[in-house]
Amino acid sequence: MIKVGLILGIAGACRTDELVNLTVDDIEDVGSSLIVKIPNTKTKIPRIFVVTDVGNMLELFRKYLSLRPPHVKHNRFFLYYKAGKCSSQPVGKNTMGKIPSVVASYLKLPDACYTGGIVDYNRLHT
Ligand SMILES: *[C@@H]1O[C@H](CO)[C@@H](O)[C@H](O)[C@H]1NC(C)=O
């Protein structure tokens, strides 16, 4: 879950709540890449980005999607993952917001380079 969150979060410069709200219908797998639509609730004009197949990113995405239990009643994309299985419970804001710090501690980075979201737009441009 964290790896797929990181892939989509970085490829699309997504905020935490954009990832939380992402649905399975927002992602189209066209084989060579993924086309992801991030709906904008205010303007109704979605932001679209493409995830190309670098490394094993699409394989990871497909593997994660294939673990989705068939009985899930909602269409939120991110589900909790544990011990090789996904539950039907959608990932909430708090868990999603912790991805940067989980990754930073995995990479042994200091806490200074990120804030609440996957990508901090202001710091990207400084
Ligand atoms: C995510 O969904 C919540 C609940 O429907 C909504 O209040 C919020 O504005 C949405 N955020 C985005 C970025 O779409």
The ligand as an SDF file (V2000), in Angstrom:
LIG
                    3D

 14 14  0  0  0  0  0  0  0  0999 V2000
  -12.2500   14.0350   -0.3080 C   0  0  0  0  0  0  0  0  0  0  0  0
  -13.5120   13.5790    0.1060 O   0  0  0  0  0  0  0  0  0  0  0  0
  -14.0400   14.3190    1.2020 C   0  0  0  0  0  0  0  0  0  0  0  0
  -15.3360   13.6280    1.6300 C   0  0  0  0  0  0  0  0  0  0  0  0
  -16.1850   13.4190    0.5490 O   0  0  0  0  0  0  0  0  0  0  0  0
  -14.2490   15.7640    0.7450 C   0  0  0  0  0  0  0  0  0  0  0  0
  -14.7480   16.5380    1.8140 O   0  0  0  0  0  0  0  0  0  0  0  0
  -12.9200   16.3470    0.2810 C   0  0  0  0  0  0  0  0  0  0  0  0
  -13.1210   17.6510   -0.2420 O   0  0  0  0  0  0  0  0  0  0  0  0
  -12.3110   15.4590   -0.7870 C   0  0  0  0  0  0  0  0  0  0  0  0
  -10.9730   15.9700   -1.0950 N   0  0  0  0  0  0  0  0  0  0  0  0
  -10.5400   16.1060   -2.3460 C   0  0  0  0  0  0  0  0  0  0  0  0
   -9.1640   16.6500   -2.5150 C   0  0  0  0  0  0  0  0  0  0  0  0
  -11.2100   15.8120   -3.3190 O   0  0  0  0  0  0  0  0  0  0  0  0
  1  2  1  0
  1 10  1  0
  2  3  1  0
  3  4  1  0
  3  6  1  0
  4  5  1  0
  6  7  1  0
  6  8  1  0
  8  9  1  0
  8 10  1  0
 10 11  1  0
 11 12  1  0
 12 13  1  0
 12 14  2  0
M  END
$$$$
